[in-house]
Amino acid sequence: MLPEYDGVAEVWFESEQTLMDGMSSPEGQKLGAALLEDEGNFIDHSKSSAFIVEEHEF
């Protein structure tokens, strides 16, 4: 049986708004397009998930 996941990438931002601002900037759009092109070489996006979460310390 194949594992459900074979890799995880984790990226941290100061806030969700910082993430959205960065990804919607011209530089973020250019970087996002380059990453998507490269990821096509080793990631099957049709079988991938992405999550935006917020950390809560107890």
N, C-alpha and C positions, 0 to 999 in steps of 0.2 A: 504494500500500500504506500502511495506517495504521501509525503507530509502535506498538511494543509497549507503551510507557508514554508518557503525556503529562504526567505530573507525579509528584513524589516529596515526601513529607513526612518530615522527620527530627526525632526527639525524643530528647533525652538525659536519662538519669537516673544518679544516682550508682551504682546497682546494680540488678540485676534485682529484688531484694527490695524496694527503694524503689519501683520501678514497681508491683509487685504490691500493696504496702501502700497506695499512693496510690489505685490503681484500685479497691481493695476497700473503701475508707473511704466513709462516707455522702456526703461532698463529691465524691469521685472518681466514685461511682456517678451522682450528679446531673449532674456535668459530662459524663461519658461519654454519658448519655442525650441531653443537649442537643447534643453534638457529632454523635452519630449522626443525630439529626433534621435538623440543618443539612446534614450531608454528603450526605443523601439528595437535596438540591437540585443537586448537581454531581458526585457520585461514584456509579458503578455498582459497588456492593459485590460483586455476583456475578462481576465481572471484576477484582477487586482482590486484592492480596496484602499480607500483613503479616509482618514478620520481627522477631524479637528477636535481636539479635546482641551479642557482647561484643568490645570493642576490645582488641587486643593490639599493643603497640608493639614494633618491632624495633630 
